[in-house]
Structures are given as C-alpha cells and as structure tokens.
Amino acid sequence: MPRYEFRCRECTTTFEVDRPMAAASDPADCPQGHSDTVKLLSTVSLGGRAGGVPAMAPTGGGGGGCCGGACGCG
C-alpha cells in the first residue's frame, strides 16, 4: 500500500499515512488533532531491474551521435 507524506500547517508536524491510491487525495488529520494539512510531493525510489534483462550497449561501427557516425556528422 502506498505511503503519503503530509505536513500540518498549524504545528508544522510532518507525518505519513498509508492508504490506497484511490484515496491519495483525501484529506488527512494531523496526529496532534489539527485538520489543516497539506499533502507533500515525495520522490519515489524503486530498486531492482524491470524485466530482468540488463540494457545492452549498441554494437557495430561508428562513434555514436545522431546516426551512429556512419554519415560523417560526428
């Protein structure tokens, strides 16, 4: 279940709430009992690899650039 971070505007306490994504924008009361809170934007960090296959570097001639170096633009 996703965790959302809120901050109380009255006492400046920052707290987290676990709730389903469908309820992400619902208001949350401060643990101190205040109702004037704002949801904070949080960064998400995920570990692991998607698909289980590492990305491969392109093979073949050329020095990179827009067309792999074959046109002489690089």
N, C-alpha and C positions, 0 to 999 in steps of 0.2 A: 504494500500500500504506500502511495506517495506521501512524503512529509513536506509540509509547507511551513514557511517561516513568517511570523507576524511580529509587529512591534506595536506596543501600546503608546499612543500619543500623549497620554496623561502622565504615566510614570516612566516611560521610555524603556520598559522591560521588553526584551526580545524573547520570543518563545516559539516552539514548534508544535504543529498539530498534524497528526496522521489522519488522513481521510481519503476517500475515493476521489478519483479525478473528476467525477460528475459533481462533486461538492467543492471543487477547488476554489471557486469564487465566493463561497458562503462566508459570512462574517464569523469572526472568532472572538470570544471574550478573553480578556487578559486573565492570567492566573490570579491577579490581585482583585478581580471583580470589575474592572473597567470595561466598557464596551466600545470605546473609541480606539479601534485598532486598524492597522493597515497591513496588507499582505506585502511582503518583501519579494523582490526578484532574486532568485537564487541561481547559482551556477550548478550544473549537474556534472558529475564525474562518473563515468562508467568504465569498468575495467574489462579486460578480456578482448577477444577478437570476434568480429562479426563474420559468420560463415566458416570460420576455422581455416581459411586459406590465406597465407600472407601475400601481400601485394608483391608483384614481381617487377623488376626494372625492365624497361623495353630492351630488346636485343637488336642487333643489326648495326650497320654503319651509321655514321652521322654524329654530329656534335650536339644534337638537341635543337632547341629553338623552335620556330613555328612549324617547320616541316621536316624535322629530323636532320637538317643540314644538307640534304640532297640538292637543294636548289641554289646553294651558294649564298643564301641570305644571311647565314650566321657567321 
